[in-house]
Amino acid sequence: MIKTSSNAVLLQPDQIKKHDRGGGASTTPLVTKGVGATGFITGYTEFAGGAEIAWHQHNCEESVVLIEGNAIFDIGDEHIPVRTQDTTFIPPNVPHRFRNASATEPMKILWIYASVDATRTLVETGEERPVAAEHAPH
């Protein structure tokens, strides 16, 4: 992380610790409270071939951009194919998940939450946690 005299920050993802989400997915926090964000947070989630994350919902709006690979966006009863650069808008409290459409090739998304206090609630268990991006990069 390079902080400028104006408090702007340059983040270098290859220098930031990834957080294992299990099942072949890992998250790299980018813009967080730790770098001075007050209105939104961002990060990457990478998926190994065939990986998927659990159904979940958030307490704020979310946008996801597919950076690499091919994905399936599951929301309600819909299973929508997603191509590179496709972008989603997900309202608060709407259950959803992303899956890697390839059994062998990696997939990567950029996510943006409209709150620095974003939470993730797992649909299956009701467990609520702060989004991993709240951990300051180092």
C-alpha positions in Angstrom: 0.0 0.0 0.0 1.3 3.4 -1.0 -0.3 6.4 0.9 0.1 9.8 -0.7 0.4 13.1 1.1 -3.2 13.8 0.1 -4.4 10.6 1.8 -5.0 8.9 -1.5 -3.9 5.3 -1.6 -2.5 3.0 -4.2 -3.2 -0.7 -3.5 -1.2 -3.5 -5.0 -3.3 -6.7 -4.7 -0.2 -8.9 -5.0 1.0 -7.4 -1.7 -2.3 -7.9 0.2 -3.0 -11.0 2.2 -5.8 -13.2 0.8 -8.5 -14.7 3.1 -9.5 -18.3 2.4 -13.2 -18.6 2.1 -13.2 -22.4 1.8 -14.4 -24.5 -1.1 -11.8 -23.1 -3.5 -12.6 -19.4 -3.0 -10.4 -16.7 -1.6 -10.9 -13.0 -1.0 -8.5 -10.1 -1.3 -9.7 -6.9 0.5 -8.9 -3.7 -1.4 -10.6 -0.4 -0.4 -11.6 -0.8 3.3 -11.9 1.2 6.5 -8.3 0.4 7.0 -7.2 2.7 4.1 -9.7 5.4 5.0 -12.9 4.5 3.2 -16.0 5.9 4.7 -18.7 5.2 2.1 -17.9 1.9 0.3 -15.5 -1.1 0.3 -14.1 -3.2 -2.5 -12.2 -6.4 -3.1 -11.6 -9.4 -5.3 -12.8 -13.0 -4.8 -11.1 -15.7 -6.8 -12.7 -19.1 -7.5 -10.8 -22.2 -8.5 -12.3 -24.4 -11.2 -15.8 -25.6 -10.1 -15.8 -23.5 -6.9 -18.9 -21.7 -5.6 -19.7 -19.7 -2.6 -22.7 -20.3 -0.3 -26.0 -18.6 -0.7 -25.9 -15.3 1.3 -27.2 -11.8 1.5 -25.9 -8.4 2.5 -27.2 -5.5 4.6 -26.4 -3.0 1.7 -26.3 -2.7 -2.0 -23.6 -4.7 -3.9 -22.2 -4.6 -7.4 -20.1 -7.4 -8.8 -18.0 -7.3 -12.0 -16.6 -10.5 -13.6 -12.9 -9.8 -14.1 -11.8 -13.2 -15.4 -13.4 -16.5 -16.5 -17.1 -17.4 -16.8 -19.6 -17.5 -13.9 -23.1 -18.4 -13.0 -25.0 -15.7 -11.0 -27.6 -17.5 -8.9 -30.4 -15.2 -7.6 -33.8 -16.5 -6.5 -34.7 -19.3 -9.0 -32.6 -17.8 -11.8 -29.2 -19.1 -12.8 -27.7 -16.4 -15.1 -24.5 -17.0 -17.2 -22.0 -14.1 -16.7 -19.2 -13.2 -19.1 -16.1 -11.1 -18.5 -17.0 -7.4 -17.8 -20.7 -8.2 -17.1 -21.7 -6.3 -14.0 -24.5 -7.0 -11.4 -26.4 -4.7 -9.1 -27.9 -6.6 -6.1 -30.2 -4.8 -3.7 -29.8 -5.3 0.1 -31.2 -8.5 1.7 -31.5 -10.5 -1.6 -30.1 -14.0 -1.4 -27.6 -14.8 -4.1 -24.3 -16.5 -4.9 -21.7 -16.8 -7.7 -20.3 -20.1 -9.1 -17.4 -20.8 -11.4 -18.9 -22.1 -14.7 -15.7 -23.9 -15.5 -14.6 -27.1 -13.8 -10.9 -26.3 -14.6 -10.3 -22.6 -15.3 -10.1 -19.9 -12.6 -12.7 -17.1 -12.2 -12.3 -13.7 -10.5 -14.8 -11.1 -9.4 -14.5 -7.5 -8.2 -17.1 -6.7 -5.6 -18.2 -3.3 -4.3 -20.4 -2.8 -1.2 -22.2 0.5 -0.6 -21.3 0.5 3.1 -18.0 0.2 5.0 -20.1 -1.8 7.6 -21.3 -4.4 5.1 -22.3 -7.8 6.5 -22.8 -11.2 4.9 -25.6 -13.4 6.2 -25.4 -17.1 5.2 -28.9 -18.2 4.1 -28.5 -21.8 5.3 -27.5 -21.0 8.9 -28.5 -17.3 9.4 -24.9 -16.6 10.6 -24.0 -12.9 10.1 -20.4 -11.7 9.7 -18.7 -8.5 8.7 -17.6 -8.8 5.0 -13.9 -9.9 4.9 -12.9 -6.6 3.4 -13.2 -5.0 6.8 -9.8 -6.5 7.6 -7.3 -3.8 6.7 -4.8 -4.8 4.0 -1.1 -5.0 4.9 
